[in-house]
Amino acid sequence: MILKYNKPDGSKQAFPLSDKPVTIGRSPKADIVLEDERASRLHCGIRLIDDEYHVKDLASKNGTYLNDERIEADVLKVGDKIRVGGTVITVEKEGSQGTTTALTEMQEAMKGGKGYDTILKEIVKGS
């Protein structure tokens, strides 16, 4: 899995998860450093337990939210959204494309002569 989020300047960030625990917060000592005043220094952590990633709030002041629900700890799934302060972190499958990338590739294929039906068949066949 990979965590994706935007920095305040609009730049996109990606952080691949591994078997090592990850901390998220405002502190320079966090693995994922957020430029967010509403995030605690060490806001939450993620670790792999029995082949599942678990997110845990680390006694943060403003709480950790998973899919808009305040949590103490929970299991992460692809598509989940973790909110830390005002920052939303999306949990994605490693190697998955963003919407913009997928649309750009589709437009390029159509310019190259592929029809809409052919592209849809390739998408369905590939999944």
HELIX and SHEET records of a PDB file:
HELIX    1   1 THR A   99  LYS A  111  1                                  13    
HELIX    2   2 TYR A  116  GLY A  126  1                                  11    
SHEET    1   A 6 LYS A  12  PRO A  16  0                                        
SHEET    2   A 6 ILE A   2  ASN A   6 -1                                        
SHEET    3   A 6 THR A  87  GLU A  92 -1                                        
SHEET    4   A 6 LYS A  81  VAL A  84 -1                                        
SHEET    5   A 6 THR A  64  LEU A  66 -1                                        
SHEET    6   A 6 GLU A  69  ILE A  71 -1                                        
SHEET    1   B 5 ILE A  32  VAL A  33  0                                        
SHEET    2   B 5 VAL A  22  GLY A  25  1                                        
SHEET    3   B 5 CYS A  44  ILE A  49 -1                                        
SHEET    4   B 5 GLU A  52  ASP A  57 -1                                        
SHEET    5   B 5 ALA A  73  VAL A  75 -1                                        
END                                                                             
